């Protein structure tokens, strides 16, 4: 087995149907990865996550290095054993969250020194330590260590940050230990500046990675700017390798990104929304806290096969939300993840049939029945 | 089908192995009923509850009459459909919780007027309204409406309260609508006073019920006093009818009560403990928050077949507790309910084999490895 086999099975415009083969199983792309920040996809058992159709999950290096600690996870058999998820796991590098969550950060050429948001303890992340942590966790897909560029920022600052991330990408690659069925992804940076994105993509493809991520988007630049960056950046990434848009997004973000050639996504939106009474449906997003659902016997989404939709009416889910029951979080998270996986499956089907553009158009027109905008 | 068929299959001393046949399925006794207060066994899907071996659950009239309202539940198809639990449901009468939770209570011969603890709205519960609510919910086993006697209280006060409950029991029976496979249970009151208990049992057996509950215990009188009441009260209850000890209890409470002829139990202890990091094990109770579990790869209980024990080590459960993850509540509740159902199953097996006393002795000696007392 090569480092990480990837086969593009079909193409429809720029959209790709693919299959990524890891040592822990195959990932059909376009793929959505549920987020399991602290070694748990919140409010879900791993079995439940698998029933939604998810084939790979994401875990966060920053959270796990602080609690319970990478060395402890390794001693307990690695992340897959620890959290009882036998499938592939992608770990982020810690770069994004050390900037968004940690305190008293000091960035140098070497890396980032910071204080834990949990207990104030002092830690350091460098490209080398990030690789070591991801190895200790047992990641199937490892992300290069990068700096999270603030948004908005002067172009000079974005350039400086991107150049640092490219030097860290090179150090990440040197520190990464290759194993069959495992891979290391580089991360294209450069903010909304397409010339910087071009420079970053060239630097990474020059180094050579098993996959390429587009980072630093969905940070406030808006969907139009994000799509403009993808329009210019994705064509610069090697066709035979998987492309991953980090931290994205809403259903129409996914549709637009797949249309531009993205293969992989992760986002907390379906899980976080599920814990705040919000549900994605084929008719649009709804908030179950709304009193209009109190007497409604209909399922959340009549076309969905998840336990929330096959077992309960909206009135019951409303009741669970109003009474603050944990089962509200369980069922709505389950549904939202199921919805996202159905969306990916339907996109894959449309690409296979060469009808992706029509599918994306039809999706948008069906969203009219929602009562909220999920952000 | 008679109102509620009950067969005593075997006896071992005063302990009984039995089977209670409802229109929604059989209940093997001694049985433990998980508590589904607000139409959900907290942190569990109904499927998960069923996997623990539970054959019947309890739901609370007081909570459901306030939210979402009995008429609303009836309009939505009844409690079984509403909460997606196809098995038998026992509903309490609201009498206990209106006294422990509601505000500004006024008790008259007619019933109790009170303000909701949720929104301050005014409500009334009478024997007739309690029966109506339990019918609207669709209870398989309905409890007579009674007054919850305060503890401690003067004997005169206990007697007054018990006499009121007996008059309410008669009105409950008059208002109860008999249906095949459904039943109405009377509730023996009288506090720790065995002469009052005797009088109450005589009043109820004179009226005739489908089953007999012992109420007003586990309210602070202590296990010794509780067992003394059972020693004197249970023999007064009709042998061919099921006997239910309400709101009890800890594992050794269940063992002692089964030894005295009790057939059914309910208690929030396994579910509430599961949400507060406490787990019952065959070696005793432990608190997963304790730092000594942080690096322990062993399962909670090596003899348990629940998902928490077969999928995870104590170190992972400790991690979930420390990070405040919902999955901690899910897995520990699942385990605790599984533990309780295993205990009931093992008690039934011991009664069938005529070895109940030895089983109870052996149980006590194995509890030495616990690190906490769960109350």
Interface residues (C-beta under 8 A of the other chain):
Chain A: X38 X39 X40 X42 X43 X44 X45 X46 X47 X63 X67 X68 X72 X75 X76 X77 X82 X83 X84 X275 X294 X295 X297 X307 X311 X312 X313 X315 X316 X318 X319 X320 X322 X323 X325 X326 X327 X329 X330 X331
Chain B: X38 X39 X40 X42 X43 X44 X45 X46 X47 X63 X67 X68 X72 X75 X76 X77 X82 X83 X84 X275 X294 X295 X297 X307 X311 X312 X313 X315 X316 X318 X319 X320 X322 X323 X325 X326 X327 X329 X330 X331
